[in-house]
Amino acid sequence: MNLEIPNAVQVLERGPQALRALLAGLPAEWTDADEGPGTWSPRQVVAHLIHAEEQTWVPRVRVFLDQSLSRALPTFDQAAPVERFAGAPLEQLLDEFIRLRGESLAALSTWRLGDAELAATAIHPAFGEVTLRQLLAAWVAHDLAHLAQVSRVMAKQYRHAVGPWHAFLSIMNR
């Protein structure tokens, strides 16, 4: 499927609300559990998404669109939000993510991106030359990947409780 801005926005505007519907009001047993060392809990995923909203998506779009800026995309510290938001109430994190996403989508709507803008290139620190179209598609896929991650982490809390149904629940084996 080729990236179409209206379709991408439809997914991007739903991500924060989907996380709120899934996580708000749940006890820490659900929201602070992870898959082991080096993995993130649902709470940490939300913190990461906030950090990405602040540091990655819109700031990088600006690099593509502003001819006066260097074409080099900034690096992204994936671990930064884990410490920054440690101890913050989950509902506060969800509210902040919803607010920031609204601001990001408002900015995106003002740019009226056409094929020429979407074909603009910049230099990613790891991938080399990338297009704005690829960045926006990655934004959508990034949201969906983290929604799947949160669901997987939560499902695994019942890994042993499901008994023999484990064989039919592929999410338990990822």
Disulfide bonds with the S-S distance in Angstrom:
none
